[in-house]
Amino acid sequence: MKRKEDFSKLTTAQFAALHEVNKRTLHYYDSIGLFSPETKGDNHYRYYDSAQSIHFEYILMLKELNMSIEEIKSYLDAPNAEDFIAIVDQKTKEIDQKIEKLKQTKDLLQTKKQQLRLCETKKDAGIHLVQCPQETYLTAPFTFRDDEMKDLFSYIKKMWGIKQCRAGVGSYLSIDKIQRKDFEEYDGLFTPALDPHTQKDLFTKPAGTYLCTYAKGGWDKLPETYDRLLRYAGSHNLKLTGYAYEKGMNDFVIQSEEEYITQVMVMAQPQ
């Protein structure tokens, strides 16, 4: 008959199953002195005690927080409150940074989803007046010459970093160039500023009324789009000011350039 204390003893296989780890992990931790079975039975087999479970879960938690085996062992060799508090403070900071990064990724995915839903509703190339809030951008000079295009991603990565590149990149062109039909050299690139409180050289897209339309196809379709905007503004007694802002809406879900949809927005004021 089993003694009462025997019910708390667990074989390596049982302890591994309880904590959903491989037996080899327990053998390795035992071999390096990180975590070992608590007792030895009459049969000379070594057993884990169920009371060790919480201790083991803390080890797994620290590993999930990217602490190395060496760091965990160093702490467990001489555990104390001061060192544990230091670990907690450091890992809390890292967790907060990861949460913020994941939140930005979630917001980006939701924005892309909204753009695709908007594309589904824009089956024609109509022109609409829309109210836009003020937006803050990072900008970079870029003319779209052929010799620059091959280095485009390297350029914006160096200027803004990967996180900003994932936020989306658009281009902007002055109204003066549009009226002259000068589409050879753009004024530059823009991306929504993810952290405008700390970033420098910011550009503000003013709040106000904008003409908005969509162009389907490659960049060769854009001059025709601007002709339509100019005609619309003229016939509706509107003055176009500032810059035209071009933004790709569906670049990650298309199979050919002919499916590409570009949103074009230009600020418009009554004459």
PEJO-V724547 format. One record per residue. N is the residue number from 0. RES is the residue in three letters. SS is DSSP state (H for helix, E for strand, C for the rest). NEAR is the number of other ideal C-beta (glycine too) atoms within 10 Angstrom. Layout:
N:RES:SS:NEAR ; N:RES:SS:NEAR
//
This chain:
0:MET:C:3 ; 1:LYS:C:7 ; 2:ARG:C:7 ; 3:LYS:H:6 ; 4:GLU:H:9 ; 5:ASP:H:12 ; 6:PHE:H:9 ; 7:SER:H:14 ; 8:LYS:E:20 ; 9:LEU:E:20 ; 10:THR:C:15 ; 11:THR:H:17 ; 12:ALA:H:10 ; 13:GLN:H:14 ; 14:PHE:H:22 ; 15:ALA:H:18 ; 16:ALA:H:12 ; 17:LEU:H:13 ; 18:HIS:H:17 ; 19:GLU:C:7 ; 20:VAL:C:14 ; 21:ASN:C:9 ; 22:LYS:H:14 ; 23:ARG:H:10 ; 24:THR:H:14 ; 25:LEU:H:21 ; 26:HIS:H:11 ; 27:TYR:H:13 ; 28:TYR:H:18 ; 29:ASP:H:15 ; 30:SER:H:9 ; 31:ILE:C:11 ; 32:GLY:C:10 ; 33:LEU:C:17 ; 34:PHE:C:20 ; 35:SER:C:13 ; 36:PRO:C:19 ; 37:GLU:C:15 ; 38:THR:E:14 ; 39:LYS:E:10 ; 40:GLY:C:12 ; 41:ASP:C:6 ; 42:ASN:C:6 ; 43:HIS:C:6 ; 44:TYR:C:12 ; 45:ARG:E:14 ; 46:TYR:E:20 ; 47:TYR:E:25 ; 48:ASP:E:15 ; 49:SER:H:15 ; 50:ALA:H:9 ; 51:GLN:H:19 ; 52:SER:H:14 ; 53:ILE:H:8 ; 54:HIS:H:12 ; 55:PHE:H:18 ; 56:GLU:H:11 ; 57:TYR:H:13 ; 58:ILE:H:19 ; 59:LEU:H:15 ; 60:MET:H:11 ; 61:LEU:H:18 ; 62:LYS:H:14 ; 63:GLU:H:9 ; 64:LEU:C:16 ; 65:ASN:C:10 ; 66:MET:C:18 ; 67:SER:C:10 ; 68:ILE:H:14 ; 69:GLU:H:10 ; 70:GLU:H:13 ; 71:ILE:H:20 ; 72:LYS:H:16 ; 73:SER:H:12 ; 74:TYR:H:17 ; 75:LEU:H:15 ; 76:ASP:H:9 ; 77:ALA:C:7 ; 78:PRO:C:8 ; 79:ASN:C:9 ; 80:ALA:H:7 ; 81:GLU:H:7 ; 82:ASP:H:12 ; 83:PHE:H:12 ; 84:ILE:H:10 ; 85:ALA:H:12 ; 86:ILE:H:16 ; 87:VAL:H:11 ; 88:ASP:H:10 ; 89:GLN:H:12 ; 90:LYS:H:16 ; 91:THR:H:11 ; 92:LYS:H:10 ; 93:GLU:H:12 ; 94:ILE:H:11 ; 95:ASP:H:10 ; 96:GLN:H:10 ; 97:LYS:H:12 ; 98:ILE:H:10 ; 99:GLU:H:11 ; 100:LYS:H:11 ; 101:LEU:H:10 ; 102:LYS:H:10 ; 103:GLN:H:15 ; 104:THR:H:12 ; 105:LYS:H:10 ; 106:ASP:H:12 ; 107:LEU:H:16 ; 108:LEU:H:11 ; 109:GLN:H:10 ; 110:THR:H:13 ; 111:LYS:H:17 ; 112:LYS:H:10 ; 113:GLN:H:11 ; 114:GLN:H:19 ; 115:LEU:H:14 ; 116:ARG:H:9 ; 117:LEU:H:14 ; 118:CYS:H:18 ; 119:GLU:H:8 ; 120:THR:H:8 ; 121:LYS:C:16 ; 122:LYS:C:9 ; 123:ASP:C:9 ; 124:ALA:C:13 ; 125:GLY:C:11 ; 126:ILE:C:19 ; 127:HIS:E:12 ; 128:LEU:E:12 ; 129:VAL:E:11 ; 130:GLN:E:8 ; 131:CYS:E:15 ; 132:PRO:C:8 ; 133:GLN:C:9 ; 134:GLU:E:15 ; 135:THR:E:16 ; 136:TYR:E:21 ; 137:LEU:E:24 ; 138:THR:E:19 ; 139:ALA:E:17 ; 140:PRO:C:11 ; 141:PHE:C:21 ; 142:THR:C:12 ; 143:PHE:C:16 ; 144:ARG:C:10 ; 145:ASP:H:6 ; 146:ASP:H:7 ; 147:GLU:H:11 ; 148:MET:H:12 ; 149:LYS:C:9 ; 150:ASP:C:10 ; 151:LEU:H:13 ; 152:PHE:H:12 ; 153:SER:H:9 ; 154:TYR:H:16 ; 155:ILE:H:19 ; 156:LYS:H:12 ; 157:LYS:H:10 ; 158:MET:H:17 ; 159:TRP:H:21 ; 160:GLY:C:12 ; 161:ILE:H:10 ; 162:LYS:H:14 ; 163:GLN:H:19 ; 164:CYS:H:14 ; 165:ARG:H:16 ; 166:ALA:C:17 ; 167:GLY:C:17 ; 168:VAL:C:21 ; 169:GLY:E:19 ; 170:SER:E:20 ; 171:TYR:E:21 ; 172:LEU:E:22 ; 173:SER:E:15 ; 174:ILE:H:19 ; 175:ASP:H:10 ; 176:LYS:H:17 ; 177:ILE:H:20 ; 178:GLN:H:11 ; 179:ARG:C:9 ; 180:LYS:C:11 ; 181:ASP:C:12 ; 182:PHE:C:15 ; 183:GLU:C:9 ; 184:GLU:C:13 ; 185:TYR:C:20 ; 186:ASP:C:17 ; 187:GLY:E:18 ; 188:LEU:E:22 ; 189:PHE:E:24 ; 190:THR:E:21 ; 191:PRO:E:18 ; 192:ALA:C:22 ; 193:LEU:C:18 ; 194:ASP:C:12 ; 195:PRO:C:14 ; 196:HIS:C:7 ; 197:THR:C:7 ; 198:GLN:C:14 ; 199:LYS:C:7 ; 200:ASP:C:10 ; 201:LEU:E:12 ; 202:PHE:E:15 ; 203:THR:E:11 ; 204:LYS:E:20 ; 205:PRO:C:12 ; 206:ALA:C:12 ; 207:GLY:E:15 ; 208:THR:E:14 ; 209:TYR:E:21 ; 210:LEU:E:22 ; 211:CYS:E:19 ; 212:THR:E:20 ; 213:TYR:E:20 ; 214:ALA:E:21 ; 215:LYS:E:18 ; 216:GLY:C:16 ; 217:GLY:C:12 ; 218:TRP:H:14 ; 219:ASP:H:10 ; 220:LYS:H:15 ; 221:LEU:H:19 ; 222:PRO:H:12 ; 223:GLU:H:12 ; 224:THR:H:20 ; 225:TYR:H:22 ; 226:ASP:H:12 ; 227:ARG:H:16 ; 228:LEU:H:23 ; 229:LEU:H:18 ; 230:ARG:H:11 ; 231:TYR:H:19 ; 232:ALA:H:19 ; 233:GLY:H:12 ; 234:SER:H:8 ; 235:HIS:C:13 ; 236:ASN:C:8 ; 237:LEU:E:20 ; 238:LYS:E:12 ; 239:LEU:E:21 ; 240:THR:E:13 ; 241:GLY:E:16 ; 242:TYR:E:24 ; 243:ALA:E:24 ; 244:TYR:E:21 ; 245:GLU:E:20 ; 246:LYS:E:19 ; 247:GLY:E:16 ; 248:MET:C:21 ; 249:ASN:C:18 ; 250:ASP:C:15 ; 251:PHE:C:9 ; 252:VAL:C:11 ; 253:ILE:C:14 ; 254:GLN:C:6 ; 255:SER:C:8 ; 256:GLU:H:11 ; 257:GLU:H:10 ; 258:GLU:H:13 ; 259:TYR:C:17 ; 260:ILE:E:19 ; 261:THR:E:22 ; 262:GLN:E:19 ; 263:VAL:E:22 ; 264:MET:E:21 ; 265:VAL:E:24 ; 266:MET:E:21 ; 267:ALA:E:23 ; 268:GLN:E:12 ; 269:PRO:E:8 ; 270:GLN:C:9
//
